[in-house]
Amino acid sequence: MTDTQTRPAASSPAPEQRPSFARRRLLWPARNLWRSLTSMRTALALLFLLALAAVPGALLPQRELNAQKTQAYIDSHGFAGRLLDKLQFFEVFSSVWFTAIYVLLFISLVGCLTPRMIEHAKSLRAQPVATPRNLTRMPRHETREVAGDPEQVAARISGNLKGWRRTTTVRDDGVVEVSAEKGYLREFGNLVFHFALLALLVAIAAGKLWGYEGTRILVADGQQGLCNTSTAVYDSFRGGNLVDGTDLTPFCITIDNFSAKYLQTGQPDMYSAKLNYQTGSDLDTGRQESATVKVNDPLRIAGDRIYLLGHGYAPTFTVRFTNGETRTQTVPFTPNETATLLSSGAARFDTPAGLYPNPDDRRKNQIALEGIFAPTAAYSGANNTLLSSAFPAARDPAVAIRIYEGDTGLDTGRPQNVYSLDQNLINQGRLRQQVTTGGSRLGTNLTVGQSTRLPDGTTVSFDGYKQWASMQVSHDPAQQYVLIAAIAMLAGLLVSLLVKRRRVWARVSPAPADSATAGQRLTVVEMAGLARTDQAGWGEGFSDLVDKVTASQDATDEAVVSPTTPAQKTER
């Protein structure tokens, strides 16, 4: 009978537990997405993409700045203009895609900089890296023999490395090692730059949320004013998402005088406007202060900035009705040609209350005119009747107008273009063009002081002109923080570029007994250096550093008995 030995059955490894569905399909993809989004590479790509997305805002007209010019651009480009409008290329900085890039960049910077800040805080408390075993493998390596004991020489080296973070280690065999490092401020400057960039983005976003901009054309006669009490006082107004128009900074301005200087070529040289303004308690007392506003030189009052954007001319017309009553208006004309300021516009005059008691009759006899204004009249065409402008300054002003009679649409309550008449009223026959004395259906040319007569005896005269200025009121509560963030960015960038990261190691060991000279004991100093932040490395400066830190305060100890400098390794 044979004994059989029963062996225990080999235990099979336990099957690996498969991760749950939520971890595989939700947690891991979200983690990988977060890591990709918060990487420095992604932050740089988003920063470049943000700069690229801002290019259309500089090349294309923006609706928030000039709605009429934007609409004219869309109409002139047909399908391409309508497509760009649907893609929000005329509202770039408030578009969905620009805001998405902005928010993603903000999240990426926060996620990228927070771990780096924690890591830098740890490195500030860490000790310098211990001395490597083989110093000859470092990019910079030199050996000196100096007089003194190893501990004395090591103390001398450590003392000469002022401004370096250093530590000294004494080994059991009597060898002393010194490790030193400097340049921590470089990483600090790098962090300051990125956090200042983050603060800049936050400040710009806050300015867009709580800021506003309003534009208004004011005639420079000291009569027409602007009081910042409501959004309704502006020709165009753009406010942030958190601005409801009820808490605007209260102030009032009027333009007393406007002056424009031109070169001989007609190019503008300087625009300036003299303003009277009131703010704070002056609104109650009526006291006014004066200031001069120029292009790129705004007036700053009550935390707002008032810019001078442009200017034009506002001709004055007087209508004398058949009963002798008059109506006078000074209406701004918009420039059609920026080189000569040839401008176009329209005016509407209601009839006197007593002339037509019946409202329907009064509505059918209103007066309207539209035409062009030439600061320096130039005539061409048949019989020299085609008016144009030869220079932007008002040297010889004249107008060419068409006069209409009928319903001007003043009683409809519907908004109308202030620079042109409603073409639908003309097409429907409700507004009829009149042939004036000495004129034609093509229009009537008038110089200052001249007038023309309608068939029913009504006269229209051109009395002169005034100048108008386009003023913009800008309120940005975060502009100071934007400036501070920009200065911090510049300071952090300079620090990160100028400060160099350096590491130095010194191994101090006793020299052989037979190498003593003149009864002095010698010590071998082996030093190595590593430049962590630039490709050029130390250059010739490393040898000077070795001479400096190994030098003794005593002149008798400064002599180097036997300097030996092995060939330096070529840096890659």
C-alpha positions as CSV (number, residue, x, y, z in Angstrom):
1,M,0.0,0.0,0.0
2,T,1.4,3.3,-1.1
3,D,1.1,6.3,1.0
4,T,-0.3,9.2,-0.9
5,Q,0.2,12.7,0.1
6,T,-2.7,15.1,-0.3
7,R,-1.7,18.5,-1.4
8,P,-3.8,21.5,-0.7
9,A,-5.5,22.9,-3.7
10,A,-3.9,26.0,-5.0
11,S,-6.1,29.0,-4.2
12,S,-7.1,30.9,-7.3
13,P,-6.7,34.7,-7.2
14,A,-9.8,36.6,-6.3
15,P,-11.4,38.2,-9.4
16,E,-10.8,41.9,-9.7
17,Q,-13.8,43.9,-8.9
18,R,-15.0,45.9,-11.8
19,P,-15.4,49.7,-11.1
20,S,-18.9,50.9,-10.9
21,F,-20.7,52.4,-13.8
22,A,-20.8,55.9,-12.2
23,R,-17.0,55.8,-11.7
24,R,-16.3,54.7,-15.2
25,R,-18.7,56.9,-17.0
26,L,-19.0,59.9,-14.8
27,L,-16.2,60.3,-12.3
28,W,-13.2,59.4,-14.4
29,P,-14.2,61.4,-17.5
30,A,-14.9,64.4,-15.3
31,R,-11.6,64.0,-13.6
32,N,-9.7,63.8,-16.9
33,L,-11.6,66.8,-18.2
34,W,-10.8,68.8,-15.2
35,R,-7.1,67.9,-15.4
36,S,-7.0,69.0,-19.1
37,L,-8.9,72.2,-18.4
38,T,-6.6,73.3,-15.5
39,S,-3.3,72.6,-17.3
40,M,-1.1,75.5,-18.1
41,R,-1.1,74.4,-21.8
42,T,-4.9,74.8,-21.9
43,A,-4.7,78.2,-20.1
44,L,-2.3,79.5,-22.7
45,A,-4.4,78.2,-25.5
46,L,-7.5,79.8,-24.1
47,L,-5.6,83.1,-23.6
48,F,-4.6,83.0,-27.3
49,L,-8.1,82.1,-28.3
50,L,-9.5,85.0,-26.3
51,A,-7.1,87.4,-28.1
52,L,-8.1,85.9,-31.4
53,A,-11.8,86.2,-30.6
54,A,-11.4,89.9,-29.9
55,V,-10.2,90.6,-33.4
56,P,-13.7,90.8,-35.0
57,G,-14.6,93.3,-32.4
58,A,-11.9,95.7,-33.7
59,L,-12.5,95.1,-37.4
60,L,-16.3,95.0,-37.5
61,P,-18.7,97.8,-36.4
62,Q,-20.3,97.0,-33.0
63,R,-23.9,97.6,-32.4
64,E,-23.4,98.9,-28.9
65,L,-21.1,101.7,-30.2
66,N,-22.9,102.7,-33.4
67,A,-26.2,100.9,-34.1
68,Q,-26.8,102.9,-37.4
69,K,-23.4,102.1,-38.8
70,T,-23.7,98.5,-37.9
71,Q,-27.1,98.2,-39.6
72,A,-25.8,99.9,-42.7
73,Y,-22.9,97.5,-42.8
74,I,-25.3,94.5,-42.5
75,D,-27.6,95.9,-45.3
76,S,-24.7,96.5,-47.6
77,H,-23.2,93.0,-47.3
78,G,-26.5,91.0,-47.8
79,F,-26.4,87.4,-46.8
80,A,-22.9,87.6,-45.3
81,G,-23.9,90.5,-43.1
82,R,-27.0,88.7,-41.9
83,L,-25.0,85.5,-41.2
84,L,-22.4,87.5,-39.2
85,D,-25.2,89.1,-37.3
86,K,-26.7,85.8,-36.3
87,L,-23.3,84.6,-35.2
88,Q,-23.1,87.7,-32.9
89,F,-20.0,89.2,-34.7
90,F,-21.5,92.7,-34.3
91,E,-21.8,92.1,-30.5
92,V,-18.5,90.3,-29.9
93,F,-17.8,91.2,-26.3
94,S,-21.3,90.3,-25.1
95,S,-21.7,87.2,-27.4
96,V,-22.2,83.7,-26.0
97,W,-19.0,82.3,-27.5
98,F,-16.8,85.2,-26.3
99,T,-18.2,84.9,-22.8
100,A,-17.7,81.1,-22.9
101,I,-14.0,81.6,-23.7
102,Y,-13.7,84.2,-21.0
103,V,-15.3,81.9,-18.3
104,L,-13.2,78.9,-19.3
105,L,-10.0,80.9,-19.1
106,F,-11.0,82.1,-15.7
107,I,-11.7,78.6,-14.4
108,S,-8.5,77.3,-16.1
109,L,-6.4,79.9,-14.3
110,V,-7.9,79.2,-11.0
111,G,-7.5,75.5,-11.3
112,C,-3.9,75.9,-12.6
113,L,-2.6,78.4,-10.2
114,T,-4.0,77.1,-6.9
115,P,-1.9,73.9,-6.9
116,R,1.2,75.9,-7.9
117,M,0.6,78.3,-5.0
118,I,0.4,75.4,-2.6
119,E,3.5,73.9,-4.1
120,H,5.4,77.1,-3.9
121,A,4.4,77.6,-0.2
122,K,5.8,74.1,0.5
123,S,9.1,74.9,-1.3
124,L,9.5,78.1,0.8
125,R,9.6,75.9,3.9
126,A,11.8,73.1,2.4
127,Q,15.5,72.8,3.0
128,P,18.0,73.1,0.1
129,V,18.6,69.9,-1.9
130,A,21.3,67.7,-0.3
131,T,24.7,67.6,-1.9
132,P,24.8,65.0,-4.8
133,R,27.2,62.1,-4.6
134,N,29.1,62.9,-7.8
135,L,29.6,66.7,-8.2
136,T,31.6,66.3,-11.4
137,R,28.4,65.5,-13.3
138,M,27.0,69.0,-12.6
139,P,27.2,71.6,-15.5
140,R,29.6,73.7,-13.4
141,H,32.3,72.1,-11.3
142,E,35.6,73.4,-9.8
143,T,38.0,72.3,-7.1
144,R,40.1,74.5,-4.8
145,E,42.7,73.8,-2.1
146,V,42.5,76.4,0.7
147,A,44.1,76.8,4.0
148,G,42.2,75.9,7.1
149,D,40.2,73.1,8.8
150,P,37.2,71.7,6.9
151,E,34.8,73.0,9.5
152,Q,36.3,76.5,9.4
153,V,36.3,76.5,5.6
154,A,32.7,75.3,5.5
155,A,31.7,78.0,7.9
156,R,33.5,80.6,5.8
157,I,31.7,79.4,2.6
158,S,28.3,79.4,4.4
159,G,29.0,82.9,5.7
160,N,30.0,84.2,2.3
161,L,26.8,82.9,0.7
162,K,24.7,85.8,2.0
163,G,21.2,86.0,0.6
164,W,21.2,82.2,-0.1
165,R,19.2,79.7,1.8
166,R,21.8,77.3,3.0
167,T,22.4,74.3,5.2
168,T,25.5,72.6,6.5
169,T,26.0,68.8,7.1
170,V,28.9,67.2,8.9
171,R,29.5,63.6,7.9
172,D,31.0,60.9,10.0
173,D,34.2,60.8,8.0
174,G,34.9,64.5,8.7
175,V,33.7,65.7,5.4
176,V,31.5,68.8,5.6
177,E,28.9,69.5,2.9
178,V,27.2,72.9,2.2
179,S,24.0,73.1,0.2
180,A,22.7,76.6,-0.9
181,E,19.9,77.8,-3.1
182,K,18.5,81.1,-4.2
183,G,16.0,82.5,-6.7
184,Y,12.7,81.6,-4.9
185,L,11.5,85.1,-5.8
186,R,11.3,84.0,-9.4
187,E,8.5,81.6,-8.9
188,F,6.8,84.1,-6.6
189,G,6.9,86.7,-9.4
190,N,5.5,84.1,-11.8
191,L,2.6,83.5,-9.5
192,V,2.1,87.2,-9.0
193,F,1.9,87.6,-12.8
194,H,-0.7,84.9,-13.2
195,F,-2.8,85.9,-10.2
196,A,-2.7,89.5,-11.4
197,L,-3.9,88.3,-14.8
198,L,-6.7,86.5,-13.0
199,A,-7.5,89.7,-11.0
200,L,-7.5,91.6,-14.2
201,L,-10.1,89.3,-15.7
202,V,-12.3,89.6,-12.6
203,A,-12.0,93.4,-12.6
204,I,-12.9,93.6,-16.3
205,A,-15.9,91.4,-15.7
206,A,-17.0,93.4,-12.7
207,G,-16.7,96.6,-14.8
208,K,-18.9,95.1,-17.5
209,L,-21.5,94.0,-15.0
210,W,-21.8,97.3,-13.0
211,G,-20.6,99.7,-15.6
212,Y,-22.5,101.6,-18.3
213,E,-21.8,103.9,-21.3
214,G,-24.2,106.5,-22.8
215,T,-23.8,108.7,-25.8
216,R,-25.5,112.0,-26.4
217,I,-25.2,114.7,-29.1
218,L,-25.3,118.2,-27.6
219,V,-25.5,121.5,-29.5
220,A,-22.6,123.7,-28.4
221,D,-24.7,126.8,-27.5
222,G,-24.8,126.6,-23.7
223,Q,-28.5,125.9,-23.8
224,Q,-28.9,122.2,-24.4
225,G,-27.7,120.1,-21.5
226,L,-27.4,116.6,-20.3
227,C,-28.4,115.5,-16.8
228,N,-27.3,112.0,-15.9
229,T,-30.6,111.0,-14.2
230,S,-32.1,108.4,-16.5
231,T,-31.2,106.2,-19.4
232,A,-33.8,108.1,-21.5
233,V,-31.6,111.2,-21.7
234,Y,-29.1,109.4,-24.0
235,D,-29.3,108.8,-27.7
236,S,-27.8,105.4,-27.1
237,F,-27.2,103.6,-23.8
238,R,-25.4,100.4,-22.9
239,G,-25.5,99.2,-19.3
240,G,-24.2,96.1,-17.6
241,N,-26.4,93.2,-16.6
242,L,-26.7,94.6,-13.0
243,V,-27.4,98.2,-14.1
244,D,-31.1,99.1,-14.1
245,G,-30.7,102.8,-14.7
246,T,-32.1,103.9,-11.4
247,D,-28.9,104.6,-9.5
248,L,-26.8,106.6,-12.1
249,T,-24.3,109.1,-10.7
250,P,-26.1,112.5,-10.7
251,F,-24.5,115.4,-12.6
252,C,-25.4,117.8,-15.4
253,I,-23.2,119.2,-18.2
254,T,-23.7,121.8,-21.0
255,I,-21.4,122.8,-23.9
256,D,-20.6,126.5,-24.0
257,N,-18.2,126.4,-26.9
258,F,-16.7,124.0,-29.4
259,S,-13.6,124.5,-31.5
260,A,-12.1,122.4,-34.2
261,K,-8.7,122.9,-35.9
262,Y,-7.8,121.4,-39.2
263,L,-4.7,121.0,-41.3
264,Q,-4.5,122.4,-44.8
265,T,-5.4,119.0,-46.1
266,G,-8.6,119.0,-44.2
267,Q,-7.4,116.4,-41.7
268,P,-8.6,117.2,-38.1
269,D,-5.8,118.5,-35.9
270,M,-7.6,119.0,-32.5
271,Y,-11.2,119.0,-31.2
272,S,-11.9,120.7,-27.9
273,A,-15.1,121.6,-26.0
274,K,-15.6,123.9,-23.1
275,L,-18.1,122.4,-20.6
276,N,-20.0,123.7,-17.6
277,Y,-20.9,121.0,-15.1
278,Q,-22.6,120.5,-11.8
279,T,-22.4,117.7,-9.4
280,G,-23.1,116.9,-5.8
281,S,-24.3,120.0,-3.8
282,D,-23.8,122.2,-6.9
283,L,-27.0,120.7,-8.3
284,D,-29.0,122.3,-5.5
285,T,-27.1,125.6,-5.3
286,G,-26.8,126.1,-9.1
287,R,-23.1,126.8,-8.9
288,Q,-21.2,125.7,-12.1
289,E,-17.6,124.7,-12.8
290,S,-15.9,124.9,-16.1
291,A,-13.6,122.4,-17.8
292,T,-12.1,121.8,-21.3
293,V,-12.5,118.3,-22.8
294,K,-10.3,117.2,-25.7
295,V,-10.0,114.0,-27.7
296,N,-8.4,111.3,-25.4
297,D,-8.5,113.8,-22.5
298,P,-11.8,113.2,-20.7
299,L,-13.4,115.0,-17.8
300,R,-13.6,113.0,-14.7
301,I,-16.4,113.9,-12.3
302,A,-18.3,111.9,-9.7
303,G,-16.5,108.7,-10.7
304,D,-17.5,109.0,-14.3
305,R,-15.6,109.9,-17.4
306,I,-16.9,112.2,-20.1
307,Y,-15.3,111.8,-23.5
308,L,-15.4,113.9,-26.6
309,L,-16.0,111.5,-29.5
310,G,-16.8,113.6,-32.5
311,H,-18.6,116.7,-33.9
312,G,-20.7,118.0,-36.7
313,Y,-22.9,120.9,-37.7
314,A,-26.5,121.8,-36.7
315,P,-28.1,124.2,-39.2
316,T,-30.9,126.5,-38.0
317,F,-34.1,126.8,-40.0
318,T,-37.1,129.1,-39.5
319,V,-40.5,128.5,-40.9
320,R,-42.9,131.5,-41.2
321,F,-46.5,130.4,-41.7
322,T,-49.1,132.4,-43.5
323,N,-50.5,133.9,-40.3
324,G,-47.1,135.4,-39.5
325,E,-46.2,132.9,-36.7
326,T,-42.8,131.3,-36.8
327,R,-41.1,128.1,-35.7
328,T,-37.3,127.9,-35.4
329,Q,-35.3,124.7,-35.0
330,T,-31.6,123.9,-34.8
331,V,-31.2,120.3,-35.8
332,P,-28.0,118.2,-35.8
333,F,-27.0,116.8,-39.2
334,T,-24.9,113.6,-39.3
335,P,-21.7,113.7,-41.4
336,N,-21.7,111.6,-44.6
337,E,-18.2,112.4,-45.6
338,T,-15.6,112.5,-42.8
339,A,-13.1,114.4,-45.0
340,T,-15.3,117.4,-45.8
341,L,-18.1,117.0,-43.2
342,L,-20.8,117.1,-45.8
343,S,-23.8,116.2,-43.6
344,S,-27.4,115.2,-44.0
345,G,-30.4,115.5,-41.8
346,A,-34.1,116.4,-41.5
347,A,-36.4,118.7,-39.5
348,R,-40.1,118.6,-38.7
349,F,-42.3,121.7,-37.9
350,D,-45.8,121.5,-36.4
351,T,-48.2,124.2,-37.4
352,P,-49.4,126.9,-35.0
353,A,-52.4,126.0,-32.9
354,G,-54.5,128.9,-34.1
355,L,-53.9,128.5,-37.8
356,Y,-55.7,125.2,-38.2
357,P,-58.2,124.6,-35.3
358,N,-59.2,121.3,-36.8
359,P,-56.6,118.6,-35.8
360,D,-57.0,116.8,-39.1
361,D,-56.3,120.0,-41.0
362,R,-53.4,120.8,-38.8
363,R,-51.9,117.4,-39.4
364,K,-52.2,117.8,-43.2
365,N,-50.3,121.1,-43.2
366,Q,-47.2,120.3,-41.2
367,I,-43.9,121.3,-42.7
368,A,-40.8,119.0,-43.0
369,L,-37.5,119.3,-44.8
370,E,-34.5,117.1,-45.5
371,G,-31.3,117.8,-47.2
372,I,-27.5,118.3,-46.9
373,F,-25.3,120.9,-45.2
374,A,-21.9,121.9,-46.7
375,P,-19.5,123.7,-44.4
376,T,-17.6,125.1,-47.4
377,A,-19.9,125.1,-50.3
378,A,-18.7,123.8,-53.7
379,Y,-21.0,123.6,-56.7
380,S,-20.9,121.4,-59.8
381,G,-23.2,119.8,-62.3
382,A,-25.7,121.5,-64.6
383,N,-25.9,125.3,-63.9
384,N,-23.7,124.7,-60.8
385,T,-26.7,123.5,-58.7
386,L,-25.2,120.3,-57.3
387,L,-24.0,121.2,-53.8
388,S,-21.0,119.5,-52.1
389,S,-18.3,120.5,-49.6
390,A,-14.7,121.3,-50.2
391,F,-13.4,121.7,-46.6
392,P,-14.6,120.6,-43.1
393,A,-14.4,124.0,-41.6
394,A,-17.4,126.3,-42.0
395,R,-15.9,128.9,-44.4
396,D,-18.9,129.3,-46.7
397,P,-21.8,127.3,-45.3
398,A,-24.8,126.4,-47.5
399,V,-27.7,123.9,-47.5
400,A,-29.6,122.0,-50.2
401,I,-33.1,121.1,-49.0
402,R,-36.3,119.5,-50.1
403,I,-39.5,120.9,-48.5
404,Y,-42.5,118.7,-47.8
405,E,-46.0,119.5,-46.5
406,G,-48.5,117.1,-44.9
407,D,-48.4,114.6,-42.1
408,T,-44.9,114.4,-40.7
409,G,-45.8,111.6,-38.3
410,L,-45.3,113.7,-35.2
411,D,-48.7,112.6,-33.8
412,T,-48.2,108.9,-34.3
413,G,-46.1,108.3,-31.2
414,R,-43.8,106.0,-33.2
415,P,-40.1,106.5,-33.1
416,Q,-38.6,108.0,-36.2
417,N,-35.1,108.5,-37.6
418,V,-34.1,112.0,-36.6
419,Y,-31.8,112.3,-39.7
420,S,-34.3,111.4,-42.4
421,L,-38.0,111.5,-43.1
422,D,-40.3,108.5,-43.1
423,Q,-40.3,107.3,-46.7
424,N,-43.5,105.4,-46.1
425,L,-45.4,108.7,-45.5
426,I,-43.9,110.1,-48.8
427,N,-44.9,106.9,-50.7
428,Q,-48.4,107.0,-49.4
429,G,-48.8,110.7,-50.4
430,R,-49.4,111.9,-46.8
431,L,-46.2,113.9,-47.1
432,R,-45.9,115.9,-50.4
433,Q,-42.9,117.6,-51.8
434,Q,-43.4,121.3,-52.6
435,V,-41.9,123.2,-55.4
436,T,-40.5,126.4,-54.0
437,T,-39.9,129.7,-55.5
438,G,-36.6,129.6,-57.4
439,G,-36.2,125.9,-56.7
440,S,-37.2,122.6,-58.2
441,R,-38.1,119.1,-57.2
442,L,-34.4,118.4,-57.0
443,G,-34.1,120.8,-54.1
444,T,-33.3,124.4,-53.2
445,N,-29.9,125.7,-52.4
446,L,-29.7,128.3,-49.6
447,T,-26.8,130.3,-48.1
448,V,-27.0,131.9,-44.6
449,G,-29.8,134.5,-44.5
450,Q,-31.6,133.3,-47.7
451,S,-35.1,132.0,-47.7
452,T,-37.6,130.3,-50.1
453,R,-41.3,130.5,-50.5
454,L,-43.9,127.7,-50.8
455,P,-47.0,128.1,-53.1
456,D,-49.3,128.8,-50.1
457,G,-47.1,131.7,-48.9
458,T,-45.1,129.8,-46.2
459,T,-41.4,130.7,-46.2
460,V,-38.4,128.6,-45.0
461,S,-35.2,130.4,-44.3
462,F,-31.7,129.2,-43.5
463,D,-30.6,131.3,-40.5
464,G,-27.1,129.9,-39.9
465,Y,-25.6,127.0,-38.0
466,K,-24.2,125.8,-34.7
467,Q,-21.7,123.1,-33.9
468,W,-22.6,119.9,-32.0
469,A,-20.4,117.5,-30.1
470,S,-20.9,113.9,-29.4
471,M,-20.2,113.2,-25.7
472,Q,-19.9,109.8,-24.1
473,V,-20.4,109.2,-20.4
474,S,-18.5,106.1,-19.2
475,H,-18.9,104.6,-15.7
476,D,-16.5,101.7,-14.7
477,P,-16.3,101.1,-11.0
478,A,-13.5,98.6,-11.4
479,Q,-11.1,100.8,-13.5
480,Q,-8.7,101.3,-10.5
481,Y,-8.5,97.6,-9.9
482,V,-7.8,97.0,-13.5
483,L,-4.8,99.5,-13.2
484,I,-3.6,97.8,-10.0
485,A,-3.8,94.4,-11.6
486,A,-1.9,95.6,-14.7
487,I,0.9,97.1,-12.6
488,A,1.1,93.9,-10.6
489,M,1.3,91.9,-13.8
490,L,4.2,94.0,-15.1
491,A,6.0,93.8,-11.7
492,G,5.6,90.0,-11.5
493,L,6.7,89.6,-15.1
494,L,9.9,91.6,-14.5
495,V,10.7,89.6,-11.4
496,S,10.2,86.3,-13.1
497,L,12.5,87.4,-16.0
498,L,15.2,89.1,-14.0
499,V,15.6,86.8,-11.0
500,K,17.7,83.6,-11.7
501,R,17.3,80.3,-9.9
502,R,20.7,78.9,-8.7
503,R,21.8,75.9,-6.7
504,V,25.3,75.5,-5.2
505,W,26.9,72.6,-3.4
506,A,30.3,72.5,-1.7
507,R,32.0,69.4,-0.4
508,V,34.8,70.3,2.0
509,S,37.3,67.5,2.9
510,P,40.8,67.3,4.5
511,A,43.7,67.4,2.0
512,P,46.3,64.6,2.1
513,A,48.7,64.9,5.0
514,D,51.8,65.4,2.7
515,S,50.2,68.4,1.0
516,A,50.6,70.8,3.9
517,T,52.5,74.0,3.1
518,A,54.5,76.1,5.5
519,G,53.0,74.3,8.4
520,Q,49.4,75.1,7.3
521,R,46.8,72.4,7.0
522,L,45.0,72.4,3.6
523,T,41.4,71.6,2.8
524,V,40.0,70.5,-0.5
525,V,36.9,72.4,-1.6
526,E,34.9,70.8,-4.4
527,M,32.1,73.0,-5.6
528,A,29.4,72.5,-8.2
529,G,26.6,74.7,-9.5
530,L,23.3,74.2,-11.3
531,A,21.4,76.9,-13.1
532,R,17.7,75.9,-13.1
533,T,16.0,78.6,-15.1
534,D,18.2,79.6,-18.1
535,Q,20.0,77.8,-20.9
536,A,23.1,79.9,-20.7
537,G,23.8,78.7,-17.2
538,W,26.4,80.4,-15.0
539,G,28.9,81.3,-17.7
540,E,32.1,82.8,-16.3
541,G,30.3,84.0,-13.2
542,F,30.7,80.6,-11.5
543,S,34.4,80.8,-11.1
544,D,34.1,84.3,-9.6
545,L,31.5,82.9,-7.1
546,V,33.9,80.1,-6.1
547,D,36.7,82.6,-5.5
548,K,34.4,84.8,-3.5
549,V,32.9,82.2,-1.2
550,T,36.3,80.4,-0.5
551,A,38.1,83.6,0.2
552,S,39.1,84.3,3.8
553,Q,38.6,87.6,5.6
554,D,42.2,87.5,6.5
555,A,44.6,88.4,3.7
556,T,47.0,85.7,4.7
557,D,44.4,83.1,4.1
558,E,43.2,84.4,0.7
559,A,46.0,82.7,-1.2
560,V,45.0,79.7,-3.2
561,V,47.8,77.1,-2.7
562,S,47.0,74.7,-5.5
563,P,44.1,75.6,-7.7
564,T,43.0,72.9,-10.0
565,T,40.2,73.4,-12.4
566,P,39.1,70.4,-14.3
567,A,37.6,70.9,-17.8
568,Q,34.1,72.2,-17.5
569,K,31.3,70.1,-19.0
570,T,29.6,71.5,-22.0
571,E,26.0,72.5,-21.3
572,R,23.2,71.1,-23.4
